[in-house]
Amino acid sequence: MKFSVRQITFTAVFAALNVILSSFSVPTPFGGHLYLTDIAVCLAGITLNPVLAVIAGAGGAALGDV
């Protein structure tokens, strides 16, 4: 499977956005937190094909946890 430069760039941008947003959370009234990484993961899933969305979501979340 070949990926274009544009697809790889969007994957990297969504992974970086995922890393940045992993620092921020919104407290919920029931004692939990809503992390803003969900926004980046959902946008990547809507915008990219499934393989690149998994790379952006999982790779960005893994780097954000480090």
Beta strands, then each sheet from edge to edge (+ up, - down):
strand 1: 25-27
strand 2: 33-35
sheet 1: 1+ 2-
end
